[in-house]
């Protein structure tokens, strides 16, 4: 079982052999893929995804504007780790996510960072407001201290 958190969402992600670099540690580029998959799965479970090449809701049409990560301790070898992510700030057209990669028991923080997503209007490819239903779903991930 993954350690409980007070806000956001935590999920387990597998680290496979082909995720490792030549030193036998999780390759730095794989963290971006893992946080992407964790977030996509959370949204898809709530009906926000793509089907037949089209967004299932307007809120699925968004892009990453910023991505930053700080590495603390290498993940050595295969197995499962935890990804904890939350929304730190929900703007009109943006969602400022923060995340941590930890051991399953939450005692070791391997890396942490942030990612900003921008909702786009598909016709203009310009920022546009999240829908009310999208804001309602995202509010489930808001950090509450």
C-alpha positions in Angstrom: 0.0 0.0 0.0 1.2 3.5 -0.8 1.6 5.9 2.1 -1.4 8.3 2.5 -1.1 11.9 1.7 -3.1 14.9 3.0 -3.7 16.4 -0.5 -3.4 15.6 -4.2 -3.0 12.0 -5.4 -0.4 9.3 -5.0 0.0 6.4 -7.3 2.5 3.6 -7.7 4.6 3.4 -10.9 6.8 0.6 -12.0 10.5 1.1 -12.8 11.4 -1.3 -15.6 14.9 -2.4 -16.6 14.7 -0.3 -19.8 14.0 2.8 -17.6 17.5 2.6 -16.2 20.6 4.3 -17.5 24.1 2.8 -17.9 24.7 3.3 -14.1 21.7 1.2 -13.2 19.6 4.2 -12.0 16.4 5.6 -13.2 17.2 7.8 -16.3 16.5 11.5 -15.8 14.3 11.7 -18.9 12.0 8.9 -17.6 10.7 11.1 -14.7 8.9 13.3 -17.2 7.2 10.3 -18.8 6.2 8.9 -15.4 4.6 12.1 -14.1 2.8 12.4 -17.5 1.4 8.9 -17.2 0.4 9.3 -13.6 -1.5 12.6 -14.3 -3.1 11.3 -17.6 -4.3 8.2 -15.7 -5.9 10.3 -13.0 -7.7 12.5 -15.5 -8.7 9.5 -17.7 -10.3 7.8 -14.7 -12.6 10.9 -14.5 -13.5 11.0 -18.1 -10.9 13.5 -19.4 -8.9 11.9 -22.1 -8.6 11.3 -25.8 -10.6 8.7 -27.8 -10.3 8.2 -31.6 -7.8 11.1 -31.7 -10.3 13.5 -30.2 -10.5 15.0 -26.7 -13.4 13.5 -24.7 -13.9 16.9 -23.0 -12.6 20.4 -23.8 -10.2 20.2 -20.8 -8.3 17.4 -22.3 -6.9 19.9 -24.8 -3.9 21.3 -22.9 -0.2 21.6 -23.2 2.8 21.7 -20.9 4.2 25.2 -20.6 6.9 24.6 -18.0 8.6 21.6 -16.5 11.3 21.6 -13.8 12.7 18.9 -11.6 15.3 18.6 -8.9 16.9 15.2 -8.2 17.8 14.3 -4.6 18.5 10.5 -4.4 18.9 8.1 -7.3 16.3 5.4 -7.8 18.5 2.3 -8.0 17.2 -0.7 -10.0 13.7 -1.9 -10.8 10.6 -2.1 -8.7 7.9 0.3 -7.7 8.1 3.9 -6.6 5.3 6.4 -5.7 4.4 9.5 -7.6 2.6 12.2 -5.5 1.2 15.1 -7.5 -1.1 18.0 -6.7 -2.3 21.3 -8.0 -0.6 24.2 -6.2 -2.5 26.9 -8.1 -5.4 26.7 -10.5 -5.6 29.8 -12.7 -8.1 30.8 -15.3 -6.2 29.0 -18.1 -3.4 27.3 -16.2 -2.8 24.6 -13.7 0.4 24.7 -11.6 1.1 21.1 -10.6 3.8 20.1 -8.2 5.0 16.5 -7.8 7.3 14.2 -5.8 8.8 10.8 -6.6 9.2 8.9 -3.4 9.7 5.4 -2.0 6.4 3.6 -1.4 6.5 4.4 2.3 7.1 8.1 1.5 10.3 8.2 3.6 12.7 8.8 0.7 12.2 11.6 -1.7 14.0 10.8 -5.0 13.0 13.9 -6.9 10.5 16.8 -6.9 9.4 19.4 -9.3 6.6 21.3 -11.0 4.8 21.3 -14.2 2.5 24.0 -15.6 -0.3 23.0 -18.0 -2.2 25.5 -20.2 -5.6 24.9 -21.5 -5.9 25.7 -25.2 -8.7 26.6 -27.5 -8.4 24.0 -30.3 -9.4 26.4 -33.0 -7.0 29.3 -32.1 -4.3 27.3 -30.2 -4.4 30.2 -27.7 -5.0 29.9 -23.9 -8.6 29.6 -23.0 -10.4 29.1 -19.6 -10.9 25.7 -18.1 -14.5 24.5 -18.0 -16.4 24.6 -14.8 -16.4 20.7 -14.7 -12.6 20.7 -15.3 -12.1 23.2 -12.5 -14.3 21.1 -10.2 -12.2 18.0 -10.9 -8.9 19.9 -10.6 -10.0 21.3 -7.2 -9.8 17.7 -5.9 -6.1 17.9 -6.4 -5.6 21.3 -4.8 -3.1 21.5 -1.9 -4.8 22.1 1.4 -2.5 22.9 4.3 
